Amino acid sequence: MTRPPEIAELDPHRALAVKCKKHLSVFVRTFWSLIISDELVWEWHMDALCKELEAVFRPVFLRADPRDPEVKMRLDKVYDLIINIPPGTSKSTICTIMAPAWAWANDPTLRIMTGSHSDSLSTEHAQKSRDIITSALYRRLFPLVRIKDDKGLKTNYATTLNGQRFATSVGSKGTTGMHAHVIIIDDPLNPKTAVSAAGILAANQWLDKTLSTRKTDKKITVRILIMQRLAVHDCTGHALQKGKTTERHVCLPGELASNVTPAQYASEYVDGLLSPKRLGRTELAELAIDLGAAGYAGQIQQRPAPEGGLKWREEWFRIVPDRLFPKLDDLAERGSDWDLAYTKEEQNSASAFIKSGVLGGNIYIYDFGWNWYEFPALITWMREVGGPHYIENKGPGKSAKQSLQQKGIIAIEVKVNAKDKIARANDATPAAEAGMVYLRESMADRFFNDPKQGIIFFPNGEGNDLADALSQMLVRRTKSGQITIGESLRERRPEQNGHPVELAEDPLTWLD
């Protein structure tokens, strides 16, 4: 029996609708040309993004169905999702424009909130989603999804089945009363302008204090954060630092690197590239010039500091196995250099110290640390660390010096030039760059890479107190003549197995 022609005509659309609902990648391919004038260039990472999004949306689709009171099944979310990926990879198109429209094809009752660093960008994303939903093709494939005539604004529109799409931005107070099943944050920080500490704090507080209260149900609502890394303590760093086990972190740098997460995605890179058709070697080289080392590291490689460091470079320092490190009695001019702060609140600056000594015209760092104390606990801690103590001659340094001296402890003022932190570091780096600073191997990873105080993140790190103490120590020793830049140990002593061989006049005997 021959079917009526109108039924036969509908069948291909029904098949396409089923595929689109099941696979976000099919949905993206189907509706791409409606909102993007450029030809679709599909690469492996786009499949990866689609699959990651499908995984976090599915539990939301399977929550108790408000349209059918008999359906009692409920599947709580497994995790929230963080995606770090370079610009120019269609991340916003897939995650913030296509995904909400695809989600409504599966469940038009969903309430979705999206946000970005600016109202204009959030509005643009929401408008493009709306263009898809109101298109003839979408209406034909998904006839149940209709936008209410009286609720069809660019940034706030709803379906006839009480689904809602609400667009907002960092710092906006217009979210009161809005609760969502899915919250999508796309680039909460503007990469095209300087990222200030105040801007980072505002974005983090927006995530913590505003969006966290906009969930329909904390066990169900999923938060999706998509961004490029701009600072150690940006929204990604802030979220990961909390140590929540309910975060899935997807990190896809432009070039294959050790920070690819999950690790299995590393095998998908093509000749070491994430997106060879759009971000090939030539394009990446141009970006490296345009963005500079720090910008390229954050926006392309998803590291908030370049490999090796921003201001302080890891390769400048000589790492010595603990068993070969000099004994303290062999080090001259031992002392503790301090960067002080009177606070016990960890969101504020810490008090930090560097303990070092001199041998053979070179500097050996044998201890360091930081903590948050108020007076008099700070003084007690300083006594435990041991001195002599070298303290900046202003602010809390003067009070600490007086208190220590009253207790019979050597405390010496250090005159610090009235420069900013970066200028002081510029004065300090030559000694390290000349290869004159040695460090215990067991201390190196924390010294360089600690997320709170690691020196390679200076000056964009969460805390720069350890780096400030390091700058003071190196400048102090250089200006006092304890070391002379240019007479590095490598220039004056031969090496064996990567370690300096002591000359006869040196008091230290290196053991093999």
C-alpha positions in Angstrom: 0.0 0.0 0.0 1.4 3.4 -1.0 1.6 5.9 1.7 0.2 9.4 1.1 2.9 11.7 -0.3 2.6 14.1 2.6 3.6 11.3 5.1 6.5 10.2 3.0 7.7 13.8 2.9 7.7 14.0 6.7 9.6 10.8 7.3 13.1 12.2 6.5 12.5 15.1 8.8 11.4 12.8 11.6 14.5 10.8 11.2 16.7 13.9 11.2 14.8 15.2 14.3 15.6 11.9 16.2 19.3 12.2 15.2 19.5 15.8 16.2 17.9 15.2 19.6 20.3 12.3 20.3 23.5 13.9 19.0 24.4 17.5 19.6 27.0 17.2 16.9 24.3 16.4 14.3 22.3 19.3 15.6 25.2 21.7 15.2 25.9 20.5 11.7 22.2 20.9 10.8 21.7 24.4 12.0 25.2 25.9 11.5 24.4 27.8 8.3 21.4 29.5 10.0 23.7 31.6 12.2 27.2 31.3 10.8 28.0 32.7 7.4 31.4 30.9 7.2 31.5 27.4 5.9 31.5 24.7 8.6 35.0 23.3 9.2 34.5 20.3 11.5 37.4 19.1 13.7 37.8 16.4 16.4 37.5 18.8 19.3 34.0 19.8 18.2 32.9 16.2 18.7 34.6 16.2 22.1 32.8 19.4 23.2 29.4 18.0 22.0 29.9 14.7 23.9 31.0 16.5 27.1 27.9 18.7 26.9 25.6 15.7 26.2 26.9 14.0 29.3 26.0 16.8 31.6 22.7 17.6 30.0 21.3 14.0 30.0 20.8 13.8 33.8 18.8 17.0 33.7 16.6 15.6 30.9 16.0 12.6 33.1 14.8 14.5 36.2 11.2 13.9 37.3 9.0 15.1 34.4 6.8 17.9 35.5 4.5 17.1 32.6 3.8 13.6 33.9 3.2 13.2 37.6 3.5 9.5 37.3 7.1 9.7 36.2 9.1 9.4 39.5 12.5 8.6 38.1 15.2 11.1 39.0 18.9 11.2 38.1 21.0 13.6 40.0 23.9 15.3 38.3 27.3 13.7 38.5 29.4 16.8 38.1 29.7 20.3 36.9 31.7 21.0 33.8 34.7 23.3 33.2 36.0 23.7 29.6 39.2 25.5 28.8 39.9 25.9 25.1 41.3 28.7 22.9 39.3 31.2 21.0 38.5 30.5 17.4 37.4 26.9 18.1 33.6 27.5 18.0 33.3 27.0 21.7 30.6 29.7 22.1 28.7 28.5 19.1 28.5 25.0 20.4 28.2 25.6 24.1 26.2 28.8 24.5 24.3 29.1 21.2 23.6 25.6 19.9 23.4 23.6 23.2 20.5 25.5 24.7 18.4 25.2 21.5 19.3 21.5 21.3 18.4 21.0 25.0 14.9 22.5 24.3 14.5 20.0 21.4 14.9 17.3 24.1 13.0 19.0 26.9 11.2 22.3 26.2 10.4 22.7 30.0 14.1 23.4 30.8 15.0 26.7 32.4 18.5 27.8 31.2 20.6 30.7 32.4 23.5 31.9 30.3 26.0 34.7 31.2 29.2 36.3 30.0 31.5 39.2 30.8 29.2 41.7 29.1 25.6 42.3 28.4 26.2 42.7 24.7 27.9 39.3 24.3 25.3 37.6 26.4 22.6 39.2 24.3 24.2 38.1 21.1 24.4 34.5 22.2 20.8 34.4 23.3 19.6 36.1 20.1 21.4 33.6 17.9 19.8 30.7 19.9 16.4 32.4 19.4 17.0 32.7 15.6 17.6 28.9 15.5 14.5 28.1 17.6 12.2 30.4 15.5 13.6 29.1 12.1 11.3 27.1 9.8 13.5 24.1 10.0 13.6 23.9 13.8 9.8 24.4 14.0 9.3 21.6 11.5 11.7 19.2 13.3 10.6 20.1 16.9 7.0 21.3 16.7 6.5 21.1 20.5 9.0 24.0 21.0 7.3 27.3 20.6 8.3 30.7 22.1 5.5 32.5 23.9 4.3 35.6 22.1 4.3 37.7 25.3 7.7 36.3 26.4 10.0 36.8 23.5 12.6 39.3 24.5 16.2 39.1 23.2 17.6 38.2 26.6 14.5 36.6 28.3 12.2 34.3 26.4 10.1 31.3 27.3 8.4 28.3 25.7 4.7 27.5 25.8 5.7 24.6 28.1 7.3 27.0 30.7 10.9 26.5 29.6 12.9 29.7 29.8 16.2 31.1 28.5 17.6 34.0 30.5 20.8 35.9 29.6 22.8 37.9 32.1 26.3 39.1 32.7 28.9 39.4 35.4 27.8 41.6 38.2 24.2 41.9 37.0 21.6 42.1 39.7 18.8 41.2 37.3 18.8 37.5 38.1 16.6 37.9 41.2 13.7 35.4 41.0 15.2 33.4 38.2 16.2 29.8 38.8 17.7 27.4 36.3 18.2 23.7 35.6 21.3 24.6 33.6 23.7 27.5 34.1 26.2 28.3 31.3 29.0 30.8 31.9 30.9 31.7 28.7 34.0 33.8 29.1 33.2 35.6 32.4 36.4 37.6 32.0 37.2 39.8 28.9 40.4 38.6 27.3 40.7 41.7 25.1 41.3 44.0 28.0 43.6 43.9 31.0 42.4 41.6 33.6 42.4 43.4 36.9 42.4 41.9 40.4 39.1 43.7 40.9 37.6 42.2 37.7 38.7 38.7 38.7 37.2 39.1 42.2 33.9 40.4 40.8 33.6 37.4 38.4 34.5 34.9 41.2 32.0 36.5 43.6 29.3 36.4 40.9 29.9 32.7 40.5 29.9 32.1 44.2 27.3 34.4 45.6 24.9 35.1 42.8 24.8 32.1 40.4 25.1 29.5 43.2 21.7 30.8 44.5 20.0 30.6 41.1 19.6 26.8 40.9 16.3 25.1 40.9 17.8 22.2 42.8 21.4 21.9 43.8 21.3 18.2 43.2 20.1 18.6 39.7 21.2 22.0 38.3 24.5 21.7 36.4 26.9 24.6 36.0 29.0 24.7 32.7 31.9 27.1 32.7 33.6 27.7 29.3 36.6 30.1 29.1 40.2 30.6 28.2 42.7 30.9 31.1 43.7 34.5 31.9 45.1 34.3 35.5 46.0 31.7 38.1 43.0 32.8 40.2 40.5 33.3 37.4 37.1 31.6 37.5 38.6 28.2 36.5 41.4 28.5 39.0 39.0 29.6 41.6 36.6 26.7 41.0 39.3 24.1 40.9 41.1 25.4 44.0 38.0 24.5 46.0 38.9 20.9 45.5 35.4 19.8 44.8 35.1 16.2 43.5 32.1 17.2 41.5 34.1 19.2 38.9 35.0 17.7 35.5 37.8 19.7 34.0 38.3 19.6 30.2 41.4 21.4 29.2 42.3 21.5 25.5 45.3 23.8 24.7 46.0 24.9 21.2 49.3 22.9 21.1 49.7 19.4 22.7 51.1 19.9 26.2 51.1 18.1 29.6 48.0 20.0 30.8 45.6 18.3 28.3 42.7 17.0 30.4 41.4 14.3 30.4 44.6 12.7 29.3 43.0 10.5 26.7 42.3 13.6 24.6 46.0 14.0 23.9 45.9 11.1 21.5 43.3 13.0 19.4 45.7 15.9 18.6 46.7 16.1 14.9 50.5 16.6 14.5 50.5 18.1 18.0 47.7 20.6 17.2 44.2 20.9 18.6 42.7 22.6 15.5 45.1 22.3 12.5 42.6 23.6 10.0 41.9 26.8 11.9 44.8 27.1 14.4 47.7 25.7 12.4 51.4 26.5 12.9 51.2 29.7 11.0 48.2 31.0 12.8 49.6 30.0 16.2 52.9 31.8 15.4 51.0 35.0 14.6 49.0 34.7 17.8 52.2 34.2 19.8 53.4 37.6 18.5 50.1 39.4 18.9 49.3 38.0 22.4 52.8 38.0 23.8 54.2 35.2 26.1 51.6 35.6 28.9 48.6 36.0 26.6 49.6 33.0 24.4 50.2 30.9 27.5 46.7 31.7 28.9 44.5 32.1 25.9 46.0 29.4 23.7 47.8 27.0 26.0 45.4 27.3 28.9 48.2 28.0 31.4 48.0 31.3 33.4 51.8 31.7 33.1 54.1 30.7 30.2 56.0 27.4 30.5 58.8 28.2 32.9 57.3 31.4 34.3 56.3 35.0 33.5 58.8 37.2 35.3 60.8 34.4 37.1 62.0 31.6 34.9 62.3 28.2 36.3 65.3 27.3 34.2 67.4 30.1 35.8 67.6 28.3 39.1 70.0 25.4 39.8 68.3 22.5 41.4 70.4 20.4 43.7 69.6 16.9 45.0 69.0 17.1 48.8 71.9 14.7 49.5 74.3 17.1 47.7 73.0 20.3 49.2 75.6 22.2 51.3 75.4 21.8 55.1 74.0 24.9 56.8 77.3 25.4 58.7 79.1 25.8 55.3 76.8 28.7 54.3 77.9 32.2 55.2 75.6 35.2 55.7 72.6 33.0 56.6 69.3 34.9 57.2 65.6 35.1 56.6 64.1 37.7 54.3 60.5 38.6 54.9 57.5 40.1 53.2 55.1 40.8 56.0 51.4 41.2 56.4 49.3 41.4 59.6 46.3 39.2 58.8 44.9 35.8 59.5 42.5 35.9 56.6 43.7 33.7 53.7 42.1 35.8 51.0 44.5 38.6 52.0 48.3 38.8 51.5 50.3 36.3 53.5 53.6 36.8 55.4 56.3 35.0 53.5 60.0 34.3 54.1 63.1 33.0 52.2 66.0 31.5 54.1 69.3 31.6 52.3 73.0 31.7 52.6 76.1 32.3 50.5 78.8 29.9 49.3 81.4 30.5 46.6 79.8 33.7 45.6 76.4 32.0 45.0 73.2 31.9 46.9 71.6 28.8 48.3 67.9 28.8 49.3 67.5 26.2 52.0 64.0 27.0 53.3 60.9 29.1 52.5 57.3 29.4 53.6 54.2 31.6 54.1 51.3 31.8 56.5 48.6 34.2 57.8 49.1 35.6 61.3 48.2 38.7 63.3 50.3 40.1 66.0 51.6 38.6 68.3 51.3 35.2 66.6 53.3 36.5 63.7 56.3 37.3 65.9 56.1 33.9 67.6 56.2 32.3 64.1 59.1 34.4 63.0 61.1 33.4 66.1 60.4 29.7 65.2 61.6 30.2 61.6 64.8 31.7 62.9 67.0 34.6 61.8 68.7 36.9 61.5 65.6 38.6 60.1 65.8 41.0 57.2 62.6 43.1 57.1 61.4 45.9 54.9 61.8 49.3 56.6 58.2 50.4 56.4 54.7 49.4 57.4 54.5 46.2 59.4 58.2 45.7 59.1 59.1 48.5 61.6 56.8 47.1 64.3 58.0 43.5 63.7 61.7 44.7 64.0 61.0 46.5 67.3 59.2 43.5 68.7 61.9 41.0 67.8 64.7 43.3 69.0 62.9 43.6 72.4 63.1 39.9 72.7 66.9 39.9 71.9 66.5 38.6 68.3 68.5 40.1 65.5 66.2 42.0 63.1 67.7 44.3 60.4 65.8 46.8 58.4 66.2 46.6 54.6 65.7 49.8 52.6 63.5 49.0 49.7 63.2 51.4 46.8 59.8 53.0 46.3 59.0 50.9 43.3 56.2 48.6 42.4 56.6 44.8 42.7 57.5 44.3 39.1 60.2 47.0 39.1 61.7 45.4 42.2 61.6 42.0 40.6 63.4 43.5 37.6 66.2 44.6 39.9 66.4 41.1 41.4 66.2 38.7 38.4 69.8 39.3 37.1 71.3 37.2 39.9 69.0 34.3 39.1 69.3 34.7 35.4 73.1 34.4 35.8 72.7 31.0 37.4 73.7 32.1 40.8 70.7 30.8 42.8 70.6 27.2 44.1 67.6 25.4 45.5 66.9 22.0 47.2 65.3 19.5 44.8 62.6 18.5 47.3 61.5 22.2 47.6 61.5 23.1 43.9 58.0 22.1 42.8 56.3 24.0 45.6 58.6 27.0 45.1 57.8 27.3 41.5 54.3 25.9 41.0 52.3 26.3 44.3 48.9 27.6 43.2 48.9 30.2 45.9 52.5 31.4 46.0 54.5 29.8 43.2 56.9 32.3 41.8 56.5 31.4 38.1 53.0 33.0 38.3 54.3 36.4 39.5 52.9 39.0 38.9 49.6 37.4 38.0 49.5 34.8 40.8 47.0 34.6 43.5 49.6 35.6 46.0 53.0 37.3 45.2 54.3 37.4 48.7 57.0 34.7 48.3 58.2 36.3 45.1 58.4 39.6 46.9 60.6 38.1 49.7 62.8 36.5 46.9 63.2 39.9 45.3 64.2 41.5 48.6 66.7 38.8 49.3 68.5 39.0 45.9 68.6 42.8 45.8 69.9 42.9 49.3 72.7 40.4 48.7 73.6 42.0 45.4 73.8 45.6 46.8 75.8 44.5 49.8 78.4 42.9 47.6 77.9 39.4 48.9 77.5 38.3 45.3 78.7 39.8 42.0 76.5 39.4 39.0 78.4 37.8 36.1 80.6 35.6 38.1 78.2 32.7 38.1 79.2 29.4 39.4 78.9 27.9 36.0 81.4 30.3 34.6 83.9 29.7 37.4 83.6 26.0 38.2 83.5 22.9 36.0 80.6 20.5 36.2 80.1 16.8 36.4 76.8 15.1 35.9 75.1 18.5 35.8 76.5 19.6 39.2 79.4 21.9 40.0 82.7 20.3 40.9 84.2 22.0 43.9 87.7 23.6 43.5 90.3 23.0 46.1 89.7 26.3 47.9 86.0 25.7 48.3 85.0 24.4 51.7 82.3 22.1 50.4 83.0 18.6 49.1 80.4 17.4 46.7 79.5 13.7 47.0 78.8 11.5 44.0 
